[in-house]
């Protein structure tokens, strides 16, 4: 839905990063950025641990990683909950015979 009520664009503080994986998969992963392993520390750079939420979308061998600030994550979460309510409501109305 492209109506403003059904569309959200977040211009995040942090840039998205694309990765190429060895294995193909299809998933969405959401994590608190709390890993203290070497690669995660290097990848995080100057961003403090526990300061962001990491979202990864994997399609095939392509993985897109996006860090969100807590405010960005809350905005996305609120919007997703609202959209889910709309979809549930509309699907229930669709079941009713209005003729």
N, C-alpha and C positions, 0 to 999 in steps of 0.2 A: 504494500500500500504506500503510495507516494504522498498521500495527504499528510500534512504536518502532524496530525494526531497519531499517525501510524508510522512515523519515520524519525529516527534519531541519528544525528551525526555528532560524534565526539571528536574534537581536535585535541588529541592527547599531548601532554607535556613531553613525553618520550617518544622517540621514533620507533616504528615497527622494524623488526629484523626478520629477514627471510633466510631460512636454512634449507639445505638439501640433505635429506636423510638417506641412509642405505636401504632401509626397508620401507615398503609401502604400508600406509595405514590411513584411517579416517577417524578423527576424534577431536574433541574439544577438551582442553585441560585448563583448569583454573587453580592457581596456587598462591598462597602467601609466599612472598619472596623471602624465604627463611633458610635457604640452603647455605651451609658454610663450607662446601667443598671448593677446591681450588678453581675449577673452571667457572663455577657460579660467582665466586668472589671476583675473578677477573672480568667476567661478563657484566657484573653489576657496576664495576668501576667505583666512582665516588659515591654512588647511591648507597645509603645506609641499609643494612639488613633490616627486614621487617617494615620497610618504608613504602613498598609497592605491592601490588597484586599483579601476578603474571598470568596472561591468557595466551594459550597457544591453540591455533587452529591447524590441524594436519589434514591435508588432502593429497593422497598418493604419497609421493616422496617429498612434497613441499610442506614445510612447517613455518608458519608465521607466528612470531612471538611479539607480544605487546605488553609493555608494563603500563599499569594504570595507577594513578594516585588514588588514595582512599576516596576523595570526592568524585573522581571520574567513575570509580567502581560503584559507588552508591548511586550515582545518576543512572548508570547502565542497569544496575539491579532493580531500581525502582521502575524504570521504563519496561524492563522485561516482565516484571510482575504485573504491571498495568496491562501490557499487551496480552499476557496469558489470561487475565481476567476477561478482556474483550473477546478473545478467541473462544474461551469457554462459554461466555454469554451468547455470542453469535451462533455457536454450534448448537446450543440448547434451543434458541429461537428457531433455527432451521428445522428442528425436529417437530415443531408444532405445526399442525395443519391449519394454515390461515385462510383456507377457502371456505 
